[in-house]
Amino acid sequence: MIRQNKRGVTLVALAITIIIMLLLAGIVIQMTLGDNGLIAKSTQAKIDQAKEELYETARLEYLTLKTKAISKDEEEPPVSEVLSAAGFLAKYDVNGDNITDKKGEVIDTKDNLLSKLSGMAGSGSGGHSTPSTPSAPETPTPQTYPEQSYPKTIDGVTIQEHDKDKMILKINIKEHTKLAIRYYNTYIPDPYNIEVEWGNWGYDVFRPDYSGSTNGEHEYYPGEYIMKIKGAKSFSLESAEWRIDKFEVTVLHWGKFEEDPNEQNNIRLNSVKDIKMPEPNDVTVTYEQATITNIPEDLFKYKPTRKLISSFQNSYNITSIPENLFKYNIGMQRIENLFAWCINITSIPEGLLRYNQNLTQINNIFSGSKSTTIPENLFKYNTNLLNISGIFVNSQVRTIPEDLFKYNTKLETISAVCSTCINITNIPENLFKYNTEVLNFNNVLNNLNSVENIPENIFKYNTKVRNFTNAFVGNTKLKSIPENLFKYNTKATEFICVFGSCTNIESIPENLFKYNTEARSFSSTFSGLSKLENIPGNLFDNNPEAADFSSTFSNCTKLTSIPWNLFQNNNNNASIFIGTFAHCNSLTYLSLPSRLYSLQESQYRGIFAGCTNAHNYSSIPESWKGW
């Protein structure tokens, strides 16, 4: 009996022991395999360790780069330069947006790594100090338009009080002609008819129409006439015969324009000889082919809130600009075609725009001028500029000041800086050094036919740029392309016609686009390189997102062969090859790059159009020959 009891106790104890062991085993398994288990923690620890090693390697590499720069008295390099440092690449690879080890395991994203390093560089995305905002001149007090008393006499013409709301113009007719008042610029909803007293007993009420209509035309014989216009909103006073040489206009009195918060009051006056009164705030005027010689300095004095300022275009008698012309235009935000093709302007006042701190957009200013110099501080106080385009197109400018855009750190678009300026021979390397927010460099330095070299680091600090369309197109004396020209522009997507018609370039660096992993379009990029004989086979190896290769090498008339592997690494995105090698007349044998065999013929039609010297041209499919 005693033995049986002992045996029972033993069995119970054994059962309890087994249960406890199972419970302990469960706990151990949970500790090992659970979300917070030892294995998970071990794995996470390895990931964290790998990241820390990555960060430490990158930090050391950047310190090395920074030390070298300091020893050479150079600017601090951007942190992105770490990604191409030899020591970094010995341990890691940059694959798209990720950083991987040599086994291909993703450790971190490129952006996160650069963010970790950003504190090691100076302020600003370019790894250099941002210039301090210049102390702006004291803001002028807005001026109220002076009260007018009537009757008043201007230039021998007496204006009565009952005419005070009318625009009054003195018209000098030199030859028998017809003048017309046409539609201009903005839609004019009913009932915006205007009343016109033509000055020779004629009177009409009408809504300005488009060119070609006889509505709003009036015949004149030689003499002097006083034209009065009432209800004006938007119109153009012009010759019905396209002969502005037959008449001249003197503005005597502006009259009344309705309040214009949306700035829809826009008029164009052709052949203005003189302006006797300052403009009112509620209208923007285009002076087209004006014969005026001296612009009144107070012309815009009473336009404190007008966003778009008036402009003079194709006005050949203007030789100088009053420095304080825009002194009181503190609300001015946009400049369009200001002094465009006023070809006899010989100098630009450095302080012309110093009071216009609200400017955000400048388009086509000083094009065609005879000025040989650009004032270095012309845009110094325009610190809110976002877009600037066509500022000295086809002018006589000889040099571009290196600090021209130094204080315009918010710029997002810089386009056509000095296009077709044949006297410019050099491009300053630091021209865009402080413009770290730029997204668009389209047409930025094109048609500079005396420039032989591009500074390799001109875009070094512009790491956000997306668009390089037509950047250097037409630079016919350009001899070479720097291999690292786009090294720091890793976000760039558009390389359309970048070097189009650069007829003196003989070779393309094989690593030109090595770092541009987001590039999408290479359409016409090298079109018209008439001295190019060879293409590097791995030119596009690092551009997996590229889709458009239309006309990329068209009209490269000395190109003798096409590398079989040219488009191999463009995965499934490369889909447009229309006219890619069209008119490459030195090709001796025509064969599709292997990448194209997976596409439909419509995607590469005309790829060899005009390549008639190839010995197998007659045997290739017709779709390869034509569009």
C-alpha positions as CSV (number, residue, x, y, z in Angstrom):
1,M,0.0,0.0,0.0
2,I,2.8,2.3,0.9
3,R,4.6,1.4,-2.3
4,Q,1.5,2.2,-4.3
5,N,1.2,5.7,-2.6
6,K,4.8,6.4,-3.4
7,R,4.3,5.4,-7.0
8,G,1.3,7.7,-7.2
9,V,3.2,10.6,-5.8
10,T,6.0,10.0,-8.2
11,L,3.7,10.0,-11.2
12,V,2.1,13.2,-10.1
13,A,5.5,14.8,-9.6
14,L,6.6,13.7,-13.0
15,A,3.5,15.1,-14.6
16,I,4.0,18.4,-12.8
17,T,7.6,18.4,-13.9
18,I,6.6,17.8,-17.5
19,I,4.0,20.6,-17.4
20,I,6.5,23.0,-16.0
21,M,9.1,22.0,-18.6
22,L,6.5,22.5,-21.4
23,L,5.6,25.9,-20.0
24,L,9.3,26.9,-19.8
25,A,9.8,25.6,-23.3
26,G,6.9,27.8,-24.5
27,I,8.4,30.8,-22.8
28,V,11.8,30.0,-24.4
29,I,10.2,29.7,-27.8
30,Q,8.3,32.9,-27.3
31,M,11.5,34.7,-26.2
32,T,13.3,33.3,-29.2
33,L,10.8,33.5,-32.0
34,G,8.2,36.2,-31.0
35,D,8.0,39.7,-32.4
36,N,10.3,40.7,-29.6
37,G,12.1,37.4,-29.4
38,L,15.9,37.0,-29.3
39,I,16.1,36.1,-33.0
40,A,14.1,39.2,-34.0
41,K,16.1,41.3,-31.7
42,S,19.3,39.8,-33.1
43,T,18.2,40.5,-36.6
44,Q,17.2,44.1,-35.8
45,A,20.5,44.5,-34.0
46,K,22.4,43.4,-37.1
47,I,20.3,45.9,-39.2
48,D,21.0,48.7,-36.8
49,Q,24.7,47.7,-36.7
50,A,24.8,47.7,-40.5
51,K,23.3,51.2,-40.6
52,E,25.7,52.5,-38.0
53,E,28.6,51.1,-40.0
54,L,27.2,52.7,-43.1
55,Y,26.8,56.1,-41.4
56,E,30.2,55.9,-39.9
57,T,31.8,55.0,-43.2
58,A,30.0,57.9,-44.9
59,R,31.0,60.3,-42.2
60,L,34.6,59.4,-42.4
61,E,34.5,59.7,-46.2
62,Y,32.9,63.1,-46.1
63,L,35.4,64.3,-43.5
64,T,38.1,63.2,-45.9
65,L,36.5,65.1,-48.8
66,K,35.9,68.1,-46.6
67,T,39.5,68.2,-45.4
68,K,40.8,68.0,-49.0
69,A,38.6,70.9,-49.9
70,I,39.8,73.0,-47.0
71,S,43.5,72.2,-47.8
72,K,43.0,73.5,-51.3
73,D,41.0,76.6,-50.1
74,E,37.9,75.3,-52.0
75,E,34.2,75.3,-51.0
76,E,32.9,72.4,-48.9
77,P,31.7,69.6,-51.2
78,P,28.0,68.7,-51.1
79,V,27.3,65.6,-49.0
80,S,26.0,63.8,-52.1
81,E,29.7,63.6,-53.2
82,V,30.1,60.8,-50.6
83,L,28.1,58.5,-52.9
84,S,30.8,58.5,-55.5
85,A,33.8,58.4,-53.1
86,A,36.2,55.5,-53.7
87,G,36.3,54.4,-50.0
88,F,32.5,54.4,-49.9
89,L,32.0,52.4,-53.1
90,A,34.5,49.9,-51.9
91,K,32.0,48.7,-49.3
92,Y,28.6,49.8,-50.7
93,D,26.7,50.2,-53.9
94,V,24.1,52.9,-54.9
95,N,21.2,51.1,-56.5
96,G,18.4,53.5,-57.5
97,D,17.2,55.1,-54.3
98,N,18.8,52.6,-52.0
99,I,22.2,51.9,-50.5
100,T,23.2,48.2,-50.5
101,D,26.1,46.2,-49.3
102,K,28.2,44.2,-51.7
103,K,25.8,41.2,-51.3
104,G,22.9,43.4,-52.6
105,E,21.2,43.7,-49.2
106,V,19.4,47.0,-48.7
107,I,20.8,48.9,-45.7
108,D,19.2,52.3,-46.0
109,T,17.8,54.8,-48.5
110,K,20.0,57.3,-50.3
111,D,17.9,60.2,-49.1
112,N,18.0,59.1,-45.5
113,L,21.8,58.7,-45.6
114,L,22.3,62.1,-47.1
115,S,19.9,63.5,-44.4
116,K,22.1,62.0,-41.7
117,L,25.1,63.7,-43.2
118,S,23.5,67.0,-43.9
119,G,24.5,68.4,-40.5
120,M,28.2,67.9,-41.4
121,A,28.1,70.4,-44.3
122,G,27.5,74.1,-44.3
123,S,23.9,75.4,-44.5
124,G,22.2,75.0,-47.8
125,S,21.8,71.9,-49.9
126,G,25.0,72.5,-51.7
127,G,27.3,72.2,-48.8
128,H,28.2,75.9,-48.7
129,S,27.0,78.9,-46.9
130,T,24.0,80.7,-48.2
131,P,24.6,84.4,-48.7
132,S,22.9,86.6,-46.1
133,T,19.9,88.6,-47.4
134,P,21.1,92.1,-48.4
135,S,19.8,95.1,-46.5
136,A,17.1,96.4,-48.8
137,P,16.8,100.1,-49.6
138,E,14.2,102.0,-47.6
139,T,10.8,101.4,-49.1
140,P,9.5,104.5,-50.9
141,T,6.1,105.9,-49.7
142,P,3.4,105.0,-52.2
143,Q,2.3,108.1,-54.2
144,T,-1.3,109.1,-54.8
145,Y,-2.2,110.3,-58.3
146,P,-2.4,114.1,-58.2
147,E,-5.8,115.7,-58.4
148,Q,-6.5,117.2,-61.8
149,S,-8.2,120.6,-62.3
150,Y,-10.2,121.5,-65.5
151,P,-10.0,122.9,-68.0
152,K,-6.3,122.1,-68.4
153,T,-4.0,122.5,-71.4
154,I,-1.5,119.9,-72.4
155,D,0.8,120.2,-75.4
156,G,-1.5,122.9,-76.8
157,V,-4.7,120.9,-76.4
158,T,-7.3,122.1,-73.9
159,I,-9.1,119.3,-72.0
160,Q,-12.5,120.1,-70.6
161,E,-14.0,118.6,-67.4
162,H,-16.6,116.7,-69.4
163,D,-13.8,114.8,-71.1
164,K,-11.8,114.0,-67.9
165,D,-12.8,110.2,-68.0
166,K,-11.7,109.8,-71.7
167,M,-8.3,108.8,-72.9
168,I,-7.1,111.6,-75.1
169,L,-4.4,111.1,-77.8
170,K,-2.9,113.5,-80.3
171,I,-2.5,111.6,-83.6
172,N,0.0,112.9,-86.2
173,I,-0.8,111.4,-89.6
174,K,2.1,111.6,-92.0
175,E,0.5,109.8,-95.0
176,H,-2.9,108.7,-96.0
177,T,-3.7,105.6,-93.9
178,K,-6.2,103.7,-91.8
179,L,-5.9,103.3,-88.1
180,A,-7.7,100.5,-86.2
181,I,-8.7,99.8,-82.6
182,R,-8.5,96.0,-82.2
183,Y,-9.0,93.4,-79.5
184,Y,-5.9,92.9,-77.3
185,N,-4.7,90.4,-74.8
186,T,-7.7,89.6,-72.6
187,Y,-11.3,88.6,-73.2
188,I,-13.6,91.5,-73.0
189,P,-17.1,90.5,-71.8
190,D,-20.1,92.5,-72.8
191,P,-21.0,95.3,-72.4
192,Y,-17.4,96.5,-72.8
193,N,-18.0,98.5,-75.9
194,I,-15.9,101.6,-76.3
195,E,-16.8,105.0,-77.7
196,V,-14.3,106.6,-80.0
197,E,-14.2,110.1,-81.3
198,W,-11.7,109.7,-84.1
199,G,-10.9,113.5,-84.3
200,N,-12.0,114.2,-87.9
201,W,-15.8,114.2,-87.2
202,G,-16.0,110.5,-87.0
203,Y,-17.7,108.8,-84.0
204,D,-18.2,105.0,-83.3
205,V,-19.4,102.7,-80.6
206,F,-18.1,99.2,-80.9
207,R,-16.5,96.2,-79.3
208,P,-12.8,95.8,-80.4
209,D,-12.5,92.9,-82.8
210,Y,-9.7,90.7,-84.1
211,S,-7.2,91.8,-86.8
212,G,-8.7,91.4,-90.2
213,S,-12.0,92.8,-89.4
214,T,-13.0,96.2,-90.7
215,N,-14.8,96.9,-87.4
216,G,-13.0,99.6,-85.6
217,E,-11.1,101.0,-88.6
218,H,-11.0,104.7,-89.5
219,E,-9.5,106.5,-92.5
220,Y,-7.1,109.5,-92.1
221,Y,-5.4,112.0,-94.3
222,P,-2.2,113.8,-93.4
223,G,-2.7,116.2,-90.4
224,E,-3.0,116.3,-86.7
225,Y,-6.1,114.9,-84.9
226,I,-7.3,114.6,-81.3
227,M,-8.7,111.1,-80.6
228,K,-10.9,110.5,-77.5
229,I,-11.7,107.0,-76.2
230,K,-14.2,106.3,-73.5
231,G,-15.0,103.0,-71.7
232,A,-11.6,101.6,-72.5
233,K,-10.6,98.3,-70.9
234,S,-8.4,96.4,-73.3
235,F,-7.6,97.3,-76.9
236,S,-4.8,97.9,-79.4
237,L,-4.3,101.1,-81.4
238,E,-2.5,100.1,-84.5
239,S,-2.2,100.6,-88.3
240,A,-4.9,98.8,-90.3
241,E,-2.2,98.5,-93.1
242,W,0.7,97.4,-90.9
243,R,2.4,100.7,-91.6
244,I,3.1,102.3,-88.3
245,D,5.6,104.6,-90.0
246,K,2.6,106.6,-91.3
247,F,1.5,107.9,-87.8
248,E,2.7,109.0,-84.4
249,V,0.9,109.2,-81.1
250,T,1.2,111.5,-78.1
251,V,-0.5,110.5,-74.9
252,L,-2.1,113.7,-73.5
253,H,-4.5,112.3,-70.9
254,W,-5.1,108.7,-69.6
255,G,-8.7,109.2,-68.5
256,K,-10.5,106.8,-66.2
257,F,-10.0,103.0,-66.0
258,E,-12.3,100.9,-63.8
259,E,-10.7,99.3,-60.8
260,D,-8.8,96.3,-61.9
261,P,-7.9,93.9,-59.1
262,N,-7.5,91.0,-61.6
263,E,-5.4,93.1,-63.9
264,Q,-7.5,92.7,-67.0
265,N,-7.0,96.2,-68.2
266,N,-4.3,95.9,-70.9
267,I,-3.8,98.2,-73.8
268,R,-1.2,98.4,-76.6
269,L,-0.3,101.7,-78.2
270,N,1.8,101.6,-81.4
271,S,4.2,104.4,-82.5
272,V,4.0,106.5,-79.3
273,K,6.2,109.6,-79.7
274,D,5.6,111.2,-76.3
275,I,3.8,110.6,-73.0
276,K,2.6,113.8,-71.2
277,M,1.1,112.2,-68.0
278,P,2.2,109.4,-65.7
279,E,0.2,106.2,-66.1
280,P,-2.7,105.4,-63.6
281,N,-2.5,102.3,-61.5
282,D,-5.3,100.4,-63.1
283,V,-3.9,99.6,-66.5
284,T,-0.8,97.9,-68.0
285,V,0.4,99.4,-71.3
286,T,2.5,97.8,-74.0
287,Y,4.3,100.5,-76.0
288,E,5.0,98.8,-79.4
289,Q,7.5,100.3,-81.8
290,A,7.4,103.6,-79.9
291,T,9.4,106.5,-81.4
292,I,9.9,108.0,-78.0
293,T,13.5,108.9,-77.2
294,N,13.4,109.7,-73.4
295,I,11.2,107.7,-71.0
296,P,9.7,110.0,-68.3
297,E,11.2,109.0,-65.0
298,D,7.8,109.4,-63.3
299,L,5.9,107.4,-65.9
300,F,5.1,104.6,-63.3
301,K,5.3,106.7,-60.2
302,Y,1.6,106.2,-59.3
303,K,1.4,102.4,-59.8
304,P,2.1,101.2,-56.3
305,T,0.1,98.0,-56.4
306,R,0.2,97.0,-60.1
307,K,1.7,93.5,-60.3
308,L,2.5,93.5,-64.1
309,I,4.3,96.6,-65.1
310,S,4.1,98.2,-68.5
311,S,6.7,97.6,-71.2
312,F,8.4,99.1,-74.2
313,Q,9.0,96.7,-77.1
314,N,10.8,97.1,-80.4
315,S,11.3,100.8,-79.6
316,Y,14.5,101.7,-81.4
317,N,14.9,105.3,-80.3
318,I,15.4,104.5,-76.6
319,T,19.1,104.5,-75.7
320,S,18.9,104.8,-71.9
321,I,16.7,103.9,-68.9
322,P,16.0,106.2,-65.9
323,E,17.5,104.5,-62.8
324,N,14.5,105.4,-60.7
325,L,11.8,104.3,-63.3
326,F,10.5,101.6,-60.9
327,K,11.2,103.3,-57.6
328,Y,7.5,103.4,-56.5
329,N,6.4,100.1,-57.9
330,I,6.7,98.2,-54.7
331,G,3.8,95.8,-55.6
332,M,5.4,94.8,-58.9
333,Q,5.6,91.0,-59.1
334,R,6.0,90.3,-62.9
335,I,8.1,91.7,-65.7
336,E,7.2,90.6,-69.2
337,N,9.0,91.7,-72.4
338,L,10.4,94.8,-70.7
339,F,12.6,96.7,-73.2
340,A,12.5,93.6,-75.4
341,W,14.3,94.4,-78.7
342,C,14.9,98.0,-77.8
343,I,18.1,97.4,-79.7
344,N,19.8,100.8,-79.0
345,I,19.9,100.6,-75.3
346,T,23.6,100.9,-74.4
347,S,23.6,100.5,-70.6
348,I,21.5,99.1,-67.8
349,P,21.4,101.0,-64.5
350,E,22.6,98.7,-61.7
351,G,19.9,100.0,-59.3
352,L,17.0,99.7,-61.7
353,L,15.2,97.0,-59.7
354,R,16.5,97.7,-56.2
355,Y,13.1,98.8,-54.9
356,N,11.1,95.9,-56.3
357,Q,11.6,93.3,-53.6
358,N,8.3,91.5,-54.4
359,L,9.3,90.5,-57.9
360,T,8.8,86.8,-58.5
361,Q,9.0,86.5,-62.3
362,I,11.1,88.1,-65.0
363,N,10.7,87.1,-68.6
364,N,12.4,88.6,-71.6
365,I,14.1,91.7,-70.4
366,F,16.8,93.6,-72.4
367,S,16.8,91.2,-75.3
368,G,18.6,92.6,-78.3
369,S,20.2,95.5,-76.4
370,K,23.6,97.0,-77.2
371,S,24.7,96.9,-73.6
372,T,28.0,95.1,-73.4
373,T,27.9,94.6,-69.6
374,I,25.5,93.2,-67.1
375,P,25.5,95.0,-63.7
376,E,26.6,92.4,-61.1
377,N,24.0,93.6,-58.6
378,L,21.1,94.0,-61.0
379,F,19.0,91.4,-59.2
380,K,20.6,91.8,-55.7
381,Y,17.5,92.9,-54.0
382,N,15.0,90.7,-55.8
383,T,15.3,87.9,-53.2
384,N,11.9,86.5,-53.9
385,L,12.5,85.7,-57.5
386,L,11.2,82.3,-58.6
387,N,11.5,82.4,-62.3
388,I,13.9,84.3,-64.6
389,S,14.1,83.8,-68.4
390,G,15.4,85.5,-71.5
391,I,17.2,88.3,-69.7
392,F,19.8,89.3,-72.3
393,V,18.9,87.2,-75.4
394,N,20.8,88.2,-78.5
395,S,22.4,91.2,-76.9
396,Q,26.0,92.6,-77.1
397,V,26.9,91.4,-73.6
398,R,30.5,90.2,-73.4
399,T,30.7,88.6,-69.9
400,I,28.3,87.1,-67.3
401,P,29.0,88.3,-63.8
402,E,29.7,85.3,-61.5
403,D,27.5,86.7,-58.7
404,L,24.6,87.7,-61.0
405,F,22.2,85.4,-59.2
406,K,24.0,85.2,-55.8
407,Y,21.1,86.6,-53.8
408,N,18.3,84.9,-55.7
409,T,18.3,81.7,-53.6
410,K,14.6,80.9,-54.2
411,L,14.9,80.6,-58.0
412,E,13.2,77.5,-59.4
413,T,13.7,78.3,-63.1
414,I,16.7,79.9,-64.8
415,S,16.3,79.9,-68.6
416,A,17.9,81.5,-71.6
417,V,20.3,83.7,-69.5
418,C,22.2,85.1,-72.5
419,S,21.0,83.0,-75.5
420,T,22.6,83.9,-78.8
421,C,25.1,86.3,-77.2
422,I,27.9,85.8,-79.7
423,N,30.4,87.9,-77.7
424,I,30.4,85.7,-74.6
425,T,33.4,83.3,-74.5
426,N,33.4,82.0,-71.0
427,I,30.8,80.7,-68.5
428,P,31.6,81.4,-64.8
429,E,31.8,78.1,-62.8
430,N,30.0,79.5,-59.8
431,L,27.2,81.2,-61.7
432,F,24.5,79.1,-60.1
433,K,26.3,78.3,-56.9
434,Y,23.7,79.7,-54.6
435,N,20.6,78.7,-56.6
436,T,20.1,75.4,-54.8
437,E,16.3,75.3,-55.3
438,V,16.4,75.3,-59.1
439,L,14.2,72.7,-60.8
440,N,14.5,73.9,-64.4
441,F,17.6,74.8,-66.4
442,N,15.8,74.6,-69.8
443,N,17.6,76.6,-72.5
444,V,19.8,77.9,-69.8
445,L,23.0,78.6,-71.7
446,N,22.1,77.8,-75.3
447,N,23.3,79.2,-78.6
448,L,26.4,80.7,-77.1
449,N,28.4,80.3,-80.3
450,S,31.8,81.6,-78.9
451,V,31.9,79.3,-75.9
452,E,34.3,76.4,-76.2
453,N,34.2,74.9,-72.7
454,I,31.6,74.2,-70.0
455,P,32.8,74.3,-66.4
456,E,32.5,70.8,-65.0
457,N,31.1,72.0,-61.7
458,I,28.6,74.6,-63.0
459,F,25.7,72.5,-61.7
460,K,27.4,71.1,-58.6
461,Y,25.1,72.8,-56.1
462,N,21.9,72.4,-58.0
463,T,20.9,69.0,-56.6
464,K,17.2,69.4,-57.1
465,V,17.2,70.1,-60.9
466,R,14.7,68.0,-62.9
467,N,14.9,69.6,-66.4
468,F,17.9,70.3,-68.6
469,T,16.0,70.5,-71.9
470,N,18.0,72.5,-74.5
471,A,20.5,73.5,-71.9
472,F,23.4,73.9,-74.4
473,V,21.7,73.4,-77.7
474,G,23.3,75.3,-80.6
475,N,26.7,75.9,-78.9
476,T,28.5,75.3,-82.1
477,K,32.1,76.0,-80.8
478,L,31.7,73.7,-77.8
479,K,34.5,71.2,-78.1
480,S,33.9,68.7,-75.2
481,I,31.5,67.6,-72.5
482,P,32.8,67.3,-69.0
483,E,32.3,63.8,-67.7
484,N,31.0,64.9,-64.3
485,L,28.8,67.7,-65.6
486,F,25.6,66.1,-64.2
487,K,27.2,64.2,-61.4
488,Y,25.3,66.0,-58.6
489,N,22.0,66.2,-60.4
490,T,20.7,62.9,-59.3
491,K,17.0,64.0,-59.6
492,A,17.2,65.1,-63.2
493,T,14.6,63.5,-65.5
494,E,14.7,65.5,-68.7
495,F,17.8,65.6,-71.0
496,I,15.9,66.6,-74.1
497,C,18.2,68.1,-76.8
498,V,20.8,69.1,-74.2
499,F,23.6,69.1,-76.7
500,G,21.6,69.4,-79.9
501,S,23.5,70.9,-82.9
502,C,26.7,71.2,-80.9
503,T,28.5,70.6,-84.2
504,N,32.1,70.7,-82.8
505,I,31.7,67.9,-80.2
506,E,33.6,64.8,-81.3
507,S,33.0,62.4,-78.3
508,I,30.7,61.7,-75.4
509,P,32.0,60.7,-72.0
510,E,30.8,57.2,-71.1
511,N,30.0,58.2,-67.5
512,L,28.1,61.4,-68.4
513,F,24.8,60.1,-67.1
514,K,26.2,57.6,-64.5
515,Y,24.5,59.3,-61.5
516,N,21.2,60.3,-63.2
517,T,19.3,57.2,-62.3
518,E,15.9,58.9,-62.6
519,A,16.4,60.2,-66.1
520,R,13.3,59.6,-68.3
521,S,13.9,61.3,-71.6
522,F,17.0,61.5,-73.9
523,S,15.0,62.7,-76.9
524,S,17.3,64.5,-79.4
525,T,20.0,64.7,-76.7
526,F,22.9,64.5,-79.2
527,S,21.0,65.3,-82.4
528,G,23.1,67.1,-85.0
529,L,26.6,66.3,-83.5
530,S,28.1,66.1,-87.0
531,K,31.6,65.2,-85.8
532,L,30.6,62.4,-83.5
533,E,32.0,59.0,-84.7
534,N,31.4,56.7,-81.8
535,I,29.0,56.1,-79.0
536,P,30.0,54.5,-75.6
537,G,28.2,51.3,-75.3
538,N,27.5,51.8,-71.6
539,L,26.4,55.4,-71.9
540,F,22.9,54.7,-70.6
541,D,23.7,51.7,-68.3
542,N,22.7,53.6,-65.2
543,N,19.4,55.0,-66.5
544,P,16.8,52.3,-65.9
545,E,13.9,54.7,-65.9
546,A,14.7,56.1,-69.4
547,A,11.8,55.7,-71.8
548,D,12.3,58.2,-74.7
549,F,15.2,57.9,-77.1
550,S,13.5,59.5,-80.1
551,S,16.0,61.2,-82.4
552,T,18.7,60.8,-79.7
553,F,21.5,60.6,-82.3
554,S,19.7,61.8,-85.4
555,N,21.9,63.7,-87.9
556,C,25.1,62.5,-86.4
557,T,26.5,62.3,-89.9
558,K,29.9,60.8,-89.0
559,L,28.6,58.1,-86.8
560,T,30.0,54.8,-88.2
561,S,28.5,52.2,-85.9
562,I,26.0,51.5,-83.1
563,P,27.0,49.5,-80.0
564,W,24.9,46.4,-79.8
565,N,24.4,46.8,-76.0
566,L,23.6,50.6,-76.1
567,F,20.1,50.2,-74.5
568,Q,20.5,46.9,-72.8
569,N,20.0,48.1,-69.2
570,N,17.0,50.2,-69.8
571,N,14.7,47.4,-68.7
572,N,11.1,47.6,-69.9
573,N,10.8,51.4,-69.7
574,A,12.7,52.2,-72.9
575,S,9.9,52.3,-75.4
576,I,10.3,55.2,-77.8
577,F,13.0,54.9,-80.5
578,I,11.4,56.9,-83.3
579,G,14.1,58.4,-85.6
580,T,16.8,57.5,-83.1
581,F,19.5,57.3,-85.7
582,A,17.8,59.1,-88.6
583,H,20.1,60.6,-91.2
584,C,23.3,59.1,-89.7
585,N,24.7,58.9,-93.2
586,S,28.0,57.2,-92.3
587,L,26.5,54.1,-90.9
588,T,27.6,51.2,-93.1
589,Y,25.4,48.5,-91.7
590,L,21.9,48.8,-90.1
591,S,20.9,46.5,-87.3
592,L,18.5,47.1,-84.4
593,P,20.1,47.3,-81.0
594,S,19.1,44.0,-79.2
595,R,16.9,45.8,-76.7
596,L,14.5,46.8,-79.5
597,Y,13.5,43.3,-80.6
598,S,11.0,43.1,-77.8
599,L,9.1,46.2,-79.0
600,Q,6.5,46.8,-81.7
601,E,7.6,48.4,-85.0
602,S,5.6,51.5,-84.3
603,Q,7.8,52.2,-81.4
604,Y,10.9,52.5,-83.5
605,R,9.6,53.7,-86.9
606,G,12.0,55.8,-88.9
607,I,14.9,54.7,-86.7
608,F,17.2,54.6,-89.7
609,A,15.4,57.1,-91.9
610,G,17.8,58.6,-94.5
611,C,20.7,56.3,-93.6
612,T,21.0,55.5,-97.3
613,N,24.7,54.9,-97.4
614,A,24.4,51.6,-95.4
615,H,25.0,48.7,-97.7
616,N,21.9,46.9,-96.4
617,Y,19.6,49.9,-96.5
618,S,17.5,48.6,-99.3
619,S,16.8,45.3,-97.4
620,I,15.6,46.7,-94.1
621,P,11.9,47.0,-93.3
622,E,10.1,50.1,-94.7
623,S,9.0,51.0,-91.2
624,W,12.7,51.5,-90.3
625,K,13.0,54.0,-93.1
626,G,10.0,56.3,-92.6
627,W,7.9,58.0,-90.0
